[in-house]
Amino acid sequence: MKFKGFLDVLDRCNDVNQARKEAGENFKNYGVYPQSINAYEGSWLFLARDDEKKSLVLYGKNSYYDDFEGFETGTCCKPVKICDLGNKNCEIIMKMFPFTRPSNHKGKKVTMGLGDRLGIASPGHIRLLKKLPVFPVLAQQSIRELNLTFRTYKDVLCAAAWAVFQEGYTSGYGADGDHLKTREEVEMALENGFTMITLDCSEHIDNTAAAYTQDEVDKKYEGFLNEEERQRLESRYMGKTIKLKCGTILNFSWQDFKRIVLVYLKAVKYTIDIYNKVIKNCGRDIDFEMSIDETLTSTSPAAHYFVASELLDGGVE
């Protein structure tokens, strides 16, 4: 246990910065990740590597000391506990150090989904981005990927939190339940502490309508909407020319309008329903994204406008 030699260093250190400096200069000797060193209620906590395995080390007691799963070792002037990087210990770390918990993007203009599918790459991602004005989404996985990698959402989140703790990254990060399709999947991700939901609406998009002849579009459109909804949508879009602030002009011909409604309206309604019944009532701020990328045809600018406009009209923020 190389880190034991570092305990003497901590005994003579006056602050965290000094301890981190000495750990960084002597990583080969001690195996202590310098940015993971934190002080809490008179104790020290840090991550150390020995024989290709990382462990959490507690040096000195604090109010959470007995809650950690691990074993005590050695006869130092303070108690020493070595703990695994499991999910239970991670949950305690997130209570002690709020910067290790995921958050929403808080209005930052640039976000980047990094999708560490195996739970081992986030330290490198953090080192790359920590000096940039980018909000990283470190925990990001779909249900399909969870099944393929035999992981849980708690595993994904805790792997990201441990990476944040290791690198001493305090600028915030996101956790995305990626490409979720059902209300149950969305609720599961939120219950596990995820702060972003990407709703996959592919099963509610009518790809066949994109290939209809115009006669087929007209026939399918008849009876597709109730009278009130039809009047609202037609008065808002059909035959309209809309100029965006950027100068782009969108034309909603009656042919294009009907096709857009057939392809996308059910997906829009599903998204609004999930937002109002689950996201809005979550009790905390959630970043919410609608995915319409897994389609057989490209999404036109007019279709993008239609989807966004209807979402806003439906109260989705």
Buried (B, 14 or more C-beta within 10 A) or exposed (E): BBBBEBBEBBEEBEEBEBBBBBBBEBBEEBBBBBBBBBBBEEBBBBBBBBEEEBBBBBBBBBEBBEEBEBEEEEEBEBBBBBBBBBBEBBBBBBEBBEBBBBBBBEEEEEBBBBBBBEBEBBBEBBEEBBEEEBBBBBBBBBBEBBEEBEBBBBBBBBBBBBBBBBBBBEBBBBBBBBBBBEBEBBBBBBEBBBBBBBBBBBEBBBEEBBEBEEEBBEEBBEEBBEEEEBEEBBEBBBEBEBEEEEEEEBEBEBEBBBBBBBBBBBBBBBBBEBBEEBBBEBEEEBBBBBBBEEBEEEBBEBBBBBBEBBBEEBEBE
